[in-house]
Amino acid sequence: MDEKHARSVLAAVGLPPGQAELLAFGENAVFASGDVVVKVGRSAELLDRAEYELAVAEWLEQAGVPAVRAAEPKALLVEGHPVTLWHRLPRAVRPAEPRDLAPLLRLVHSLPSAPIPLRRRKLLDGVERWLRLAGPAVDQADADFLRERRDGFAAAASELTPRLPPGPIHGDALPRNVHIGPDGPVLTDLETFSADLREHDLVVLALARDRYGLDPAAYEAFTAAYGWDVRDWPGCAVLRGARETAGCAWIAQHAPTSRVALEEFRRRVDSLRRNDPEVRWHPL
């Protein structure tokens, strides 16, 4: 699915495709149109995840957690693509910073068990689908290397002893998934909400510091606001390795249509093959 095709889906649900603003293009194409935000999934197999995200949004609203709210309670399947509609948030007053994420995570991590069945954070489950979407655009040896890493880190993660009590987590805890509106920070992108090790949410920024060049001072502000640095936990390296594996496979799905994505995929795989933690990765 490219942007042109995603816009054709907007037209099929009665929204003007030419006037919609593209906000993001990853697992979903995300458009703003008037007072709503529309998420168009890449394939029909993501319909279940779209419906799950809507259920999570309803639960968080009932729990009083500042998060994006659904404009329609049901997901649509349009031309083989799951479509969900959301209330558009007010214009951001400033970009989100790591320190803005910490109080939201503390709130999520304090929630009791959800009234809906939350999934485990199966971080590596998407690897096979992303590699399949990449197809022959990526070297078979690189794909097999990532599959082997996936299996190894999945087994290691299952044996971890957490420092924090397991429970609800966001699952992709990055500043890009926080919107700073006039009333304060709001969580977005709820499709990875899970019930699992709380450490999953904290490893994300630790990896951003090491791989993506996050300012160490910004990382320290985050850990100070949260109250703990996950790097002090022995299991951090395992969850980091799992996220790195998933991050390589995720970018592979864009390789067939993007030379930049293909080059970044090769860069990431090469750094993992050489076990070089100093190589900086670039977000797509």
C-alpha positions as CSV (number, residue, x, y, z in Angstrom):
1,M,0.0,0.0,0.0
2,D,1.3,3.4,-1.0
3,E,0.0,6.8,-0.1
4,K,-2.1,7.1,-3.3
5,H,-3.8,3.8,-2.6
6,A,-4.5,4.8,1.0
7,R,-6.1,8.0,-0.2
8,S,-8.4,5.9,-2.5
9,V,-9.6,4.2,0.7
10,L,-10.5,7.6,2.2
11,A,-12.7,8.3,-0.8
12,A,-14.4,4.9,-0.4
13,V,-15.5,5.9,3.1
14,G,-16.8,9.3,1.9
15,L,-13.9,11.5,2.9
16,P,-12.2,13.9,0.4
17,P,-8.8,12.3,-0.3
18,G,-7.3,15.4,-1.8
19,Q,-7.9,17.5,1.2
20,A,-6.7,15.0,3.8
21,E,-3.4,15.7,5.5
22,L,-1.0,12.7,5.8
23,L,0.3,12.6,9.4
24,A,2.2,9.3,9.4
25,F,2.9,6.4,7.2
26,G,4.0,3.2,8.8
27,E,1.9,0.1,9.8
28,N,-1.0,2.5,9.0
29,A,-1.5,5.5,6.8
30,V,-2.8,8.1,9.2
31,F,-4.7,11.1,7.7
32,A,-6.4,14.1,9.3
33,S,-9.6,15.2,7.6
34,G,-11.7,17.9,9.3
35,D,-12.3,17.0,12.9
36,V,-11.3,13.3,12.5
37,V,-8.2,11.3,12.1
38,V,-8.4,8.2,9.9
39,K,-6.1,5.2,10.2
40,V,-5.9,2.9,7.2
41,G,-4.2,-0.4,7.9
42,R,-1.9,-2.1,5.3
43,S,-3.8,-5.3,5.0
44,A,-7.0,-7.1,6.1
45,E,-5.0,-9.2,8.7
46,L,-4.7,-6.0,10.8
47,L,-8.5,-5.7,11.2
48,D,-8.4,-7.6,14.5
49,R,-5.7,-5.3,15.8
50,A,-7.7,-2.2,14.8
51,E,-10.7,-3.5,16.7
52,Y,-8.5,-4.2,19.7
53,E,-7.2,-0.6,19.7
54,L,-10.8,0.7,19.8
55,A,-11.5,-1.5,22.8
56,V,-8.4,-0.2,24.5
57,A,-9.4,3.4,23.8
58,E,-12.8,2.8,25.4
59,W,-11.3,1.2,28.5
60,L,-8.8,4.1,28.9
61,E,-11.6,6.6,28.6
62,Q,-13.5,4.9,31.4
63,A,-10.3,4.7,33.5
64,G,-9.7,8.5,33.0
65,V,-6.3,8.0,31.3
66,P,-5.6,10.9,28.9
67,A,-5.6,9.2,25.5
68,V,-6.9,9.6,22.0
69,R,-10.7,8.9,21.8
70,A,-12.4,7.0,19.0
71,A,-14.9,8.8,16.8
72,E,-16.6,5.6,15.7
73,P,-16.8,2.5,17.9
74,K,-16.3,-0.1,15.1
75,A,-13.6,-0.7,12.6
76,L,-14.4,-0.9,8.9
77,L,-12.9,-3.1,6.3
78,V,-12.7,-1.1,3.1
79,E,-11.1,-2.6,-0.1
80,G,-9.2,-5.1,2.1
81,H,-7.9,-2.4,4.6
82,P,-9.1,-1.9,8.2
83,V,-10.2,1.7,8.8
84,T,-10.7,3.4,12.1
85,L,-11.9,6.9,12.9
86,W,-10.6,9.1,15.8
87,H,-11.4,12.5,17.3
88,R,-8.8,14.9,16.1
89,L,-6.7,16.3,19.0
90,P,-6.3,20.1,19.4
91,R,-3.2,21.6,17.8
92,A,-0.1,20.7,19.8
93,V,1.3,23.5,21.9
94,R,4.9,22.1,21.6
95,P,6.6,18.9,20.7
96,A,6.5,16.1,23.2
97,E,9.7,15.3,25.1
98,P,10.8,12.1,27.0
99,R,10.0,13.7,30.3
100,D,6.3,14.1,29.2
101,L,6.1,10.4,28.7
102,A,7.1,9.4,32.2
103,P,3.9,10.6,34.1
104,L,1.7,8.9,31.5
105,L,3.6,5.6,31.9
106,R,3.4,5.9,35.7
107,L,-0.4,6.3,35.3
108,V,-0.7,3.3,32.9
109,H,1.6,1.2,35.1
110,S,-0.6,1.9,38.1
111,L,-3.8,0.7,36.4
112,P,-5.4,-2.5,37.8
113,S,-6.2,-5.4,35.5
114,A,-8.2,-4.3,32.5
115,P,-11.9,-5.2,32.0
116,I,-10.9,-6.4,28.5
117,P,-8.5,-9.3,27.7
118,L,-5.2,-7.5,27.1
119,R,-2.7,-9.3,24.9
120,R,0.9,-10.1,25.8
121,R,3.5,-7.7,24.2
122,K,4.5,-10.0,21.4
123,L,7.1,-7.7,20.2
124,L,8.5,-10.2,17.7
125,D,5.3,-11.5,16.3
126,G,5.4,-9.0,13.4
127,V,8.8,-10.1,12.2
128,E,7.6,-12.8,9.8
129,R,4.8,-10.6,8.3
130,W,7.3,-7.6,7.8
131,L,9.8,-9.9,6.1
132,R,7.1,-11.4,3.9
133,L,6.1,-7.9,2.8
134,A,9.7,-7.1,2.1
135,G,9.9,-10.2,-0.2
136,P,12.9,-10.3,-2.6
137,A,13.8,-6.7,-1.9
138,V,15.9,-7.8,1.0
139,D,18.6,-10.5,0.9
140,Q,17.4,-14.0,2.0
141,A,20.4,-14.3,4.2
142,D,19.5,-11.1,6.1
143,A,15.9,-12.3,6.5
144,D,17.0,-15.7,7.9
145,F,19.5,-13.9,10.2
146,L,16.6,-11.9,11.7
147,R,14.4,-15.0,12.0
148,E,17.2,-16.7,14.0
149,R,17.6,-13.6,16.3
150,R,13.8,-13.5,16.7
151,D,13.7,-17.1,18.0
152,G,16.6,-16.6,20.3
153,F,15.4,-13.5,21.9
154,A,11.8,-14.8,22.2
155,A,13.1,-17.7,24.2
156,A,15.4,-15.5,26.4
157,A,12.6,-13.1,27.1
158,S,10.3,-15.8,28.3
159,E,12.8,-16.6,31.0
160,L,13.2,-13.0,32.4
161,T,12.6,-12.1,36.0
162,P,11.1,-8.6,36.1
163,R,12.0,-5.9,38.6
164,L,8.5,-4.3,38.3
165,P,5.2,-6.1,38.8
166,P,3.8,-7.0,35.4
167,G,0.5,-5.4,34.2
168,P,-0.9,-2.9,31.6
169,I,1.7,-1.2,29.4
170,H,1.6,1.0,26.4
171,G,4.0,-1.2,24.4
172,D,5.6,1.5,22.2
173,A,6.4,4.2,24.7
174,L,8.1,7.0,22.6
175,P,7.5,10.7,22.6
176,R,6.1,10.5,19.1
177,N,3.1,8.7,20.7
178,V,2.4,11.6,23.1
179,H,0.5,14.7,22.0
180,I,1.0,17.9,24.1
181,G,-2.3,19.7,23.8
182,P,-3.6,22.7,25.8
183,D,-4.7,20.4,28.6
184,G,-1.5,18.5,28.8
185,P,0.0,15.2,27.5
186,V,-2.2,12.7,25.8
187,L,-1.3,9.1,24.7
188,T,-1.8,8.1,21.1
189,D,-1.3,4.9,19.1
190,L,-2.9,2.4,21.4
191,E,-2.7,-0.7,19.3
192,T,0.3,-2.1,21.2
193,F,-1.3,-1.8,24.6
194,S,-0.6,-5.0,26.5
195,A,-0.4,-6.8,29.8
196,D,3.2,-7.8,30.2
197,L,6.5,-6.7,31.8
198,R,6.5,-3.0,32.6
199,E,10.1,-3.0,31.6
200,H,9.0,-3.2,27.9
201,D,7.9,0.4,28.1
202,L,11.1,1.6,29.7
203,V,13.5,-0.2,27.3
204,V,12.1,1.8,24.4
205,L,13.8,5.1,25.4
206,A,17.0,3.3,26.6
207,L,17.3,2.0,23.0
208,A,16.5,5.4,21.6
209,R,19.4,6.8,23.7
210,D,21.8,4.3,22.4
211,R,20.7,3.7,18.8
212,Y,18.9,6.8,17.7
213,G,20.9,9.5,19.3
214,L,18.4,10.6,22.0
215,D,20.1,13.3,24.1
216,P,21.4,11.6,27.3
217,A,20.1,14.6,29.3
218,A,16.6,14.0,27.9
219,Y,16.9,10.4,28.8
220,E,18.0,11.3,32.4
221,A,15.0,13.6,32.7
222,F,12.8,10.7,31.7
223,T,14.3,8.3,34.2
224,A,14.2,10.9,37.0
225,A,10.5,11.6,36.3
226,Y,9.6,7.9,36.2
227,G,11.8,7.0,39.2
228,W,13.9,4.2,37.8
229,D,16.4,3.5,35.0
230,V,15.7,0.2,33.3
231,R,19.4,-0.1,32.3
232,D,20.1,-1.1,36.0
233,W,18.0,-4.3,35.3
234,P,19.9,-7.4,34.0
235,G,17.1,-8.2,31.6
236,C,17.5,-4.9,29.8
237,A,19.8,-6.3,27.2
238,V,17.4,-9.1,26.2
239,L,14.4,-6.7,25.7
240,R,16.7,-4.3,23.8
241,G,17.9,-7.1,21.5
242,A,14.3,-8.1,20.8
243,R,13.4,-4.5,20.0
244,E,16.4,-4.1,17.7
245,T,15.4,-7.3,15.8
246,A,11.8,-6.1,15.4
247,G,13.1,-2.7,14.3
248,C,15.1,-4.2,11.5
249,A,12.2,-6.3,10.3
250,W,9.7,-3.5,10.5
251,I,11.8,-1.2,8.2
252,A,12.2,-4.1,5.8
253,Q,8.5,-3.9,4.8
254,H,9.2,-0.5,3.2
255,A,12.2,-1.7,1.2
256,P,10.2,-2.7,-2.0
257,T,9.1,0.9,-2.5
258,S,11.9,3.0,-0.8
259,R,15.6,3.0,-1.5
260,V,16.1,4.9,1.7
261,A,14.4,2.2,3.7
262,L,16.4,-0.5,2.0
263,E,19.7,1.2,2.8
264,E,18.7,1.7,6.4
265,F,17.6,-1.9,6.6
266,R,21.1,-3.1,5.4
267,R,22.7,-0.6,7.8
268,R,20.8,-2.0,10.8
269,V,21.4,-5.7,9.9
270,D,25.1,-5.1,9.4
271,S,25.4,-3.4,12.8
272,L,23.7,-6.4,14.4
273,R,25.8,-8.9,12.5
274,R,28.9,-7.1,13.8
275,N,27.4,-6.7,17.3
276,D,28.2,-3.0,17.1
277,P,26.0,-1.1,19.5
278,E,27.6,2.3,18.5
279,V,26.1,2.4,15.0
280,R,23.4,5.0,14.9
281,W,20.1,4.1,13.3
282,H,17.9,6.5,11.4
283,P,14.1,6.6,11.8
284,L,12.2,6.3,8.6
